[in-house]
Amino acid sequence: MPQGRPRHNWPAIREAYVEGYLLESGIRHYPTAEELSEKFHVSVPMIRGQCSRNAWTSERAEFMQKLVATRQDAISGKLAN
């Protein structure tokens, strides 16, 4: 097996950062760089670098806005019926 830099699962790390995950209580949790570091065994500076270079924080904000809009549409639809 070739030696070199370890491969990190950046798509999974990005998804966890941007979309968060649901807790057992049903509340969506958006993990910090520190939490992702522990979960994925990647240094905090590396995660923060990826966040910065790839605009993950903006993606997270957009995801959160879409999620709120979807919930509001669902509530409006229920009220209209």
C-alpha positions as CSV (number, residue, x, y, z in Angstrom):
1,M,0.0,0.0,0.0
2,P,1.5,3.4,-1.0
3,Q,2.5,5.7,1.8
4,G,1.4,9.3,1.6
5,R,-1.2,11.7,2.8
6,P,-4.3,10.1,4.4
7,R,-7.5,10.3,2.5
8,H,-10.3,12.1,4.2
9,N,-14.0,11.7,3.3
10,W,-14.5,15.3,2.4
11,P,-17.9,14.8,0.8
12,A,-19.2,13.3,4.1
13,I,-17.6,16.0,6.2
14,R,-19.1,18.7,4.0
15,E,-22.5,17.1,4.2
16,A,-22.4,16.9,8.0
17,Y,-21.2,20.5,8.2
18,V,-23.7,21.9,5.7
19,E,-26.8,19.8,6.5
20,G,-26.1,18.8,10.0
21,Y,-28.0,15.8,11.3
22,L,-31.1,15.1,13.3
23,L,-30.8,14.2,17.0
24,E,-33.1,11.6,18.6
25,S,-35.2,14.5,19.8
26,G,-35.9,15.5,16.2
27,I,-33.8,18.7,16.5
28,R,-31.3,19.4,13.7
29,H,-27.8,19.8,15.0
30,Y,-25.1,21.7,13.0
31,P,-21.7,20.4,14.2
32,T,-18.7,22.6,14.9
33,A,-15.3,22.1,13.3
34,E,-14.2,20.6,16.6
35,E,-17.1,18.0,16.6
36,L,-16.3,17.1,13.0
37,S,-12.6,16.8,13.8
38,E,-13.4,14.2,16.5
39,K,-15.9,12.3,14.3
40,F,-13.8,12.1,11.1
41,H,-10.3,12.2,12.7
42,V,-9.3,15.3,10.7
43,S,-7.6,18.3,12.3
44,V,-9.7,21.4,13.1
45,P,-7.5,23.6,10.9
46,M,-8.0,21.3,7.9
47,I,-11.7,21.4,8.4
48,R,-11.8,25.1,8.8
49,G,-9.6,25.5,5.7
50,Q,-12.0,23.4,3.6
51,C,-15.0,25.4,5.0
52,S,-13.3,28.6,4.0
53,R,-12.0,27.6,0.5
54,N,-15.2,25.9,-0.5
55,A,-17.8,28.3,1.1
56,W,-19.4,25.7,3.3
57,T,-20.6,28.3,5.7
58,S,-22.6,30.0,2.9
59,E,-23.9,26.6,1.8
60,R,-25.0,25.9,5.3
61,A,-26.9,29.3,5.5
62,E,-28.6,28.5,2.1
63,F,-29.5,25.0,3.3
64,M,-31.0,26.4,6.5
65,Q,-33.0,29.0,4.6
66,K,-34.4,26.4,2.3
67,L,-35.3,24.2,5.2
68,V,-37.2,27.0,6.9
69,A,-39.0,27.8,3.6
70,T,-40.0,24.1,3.2
71,R,-41.4,24.0,6.7
72,Q,-43.3,27.2,6.2
73,D,-44.8,25.9,3.0
74,A,-45.8,22.7,4.7
75,I,-47.5,24.7,7.6
76,S,-49.2,27.0,5.1
77,G,-50.5,24.0,3.2
78,K,-51.9,22.4,6.3
79,L,-53.6,25.7,7.3
80,A,-55.1,26.1,3.9
81,N,-56.8,22.7,4.1
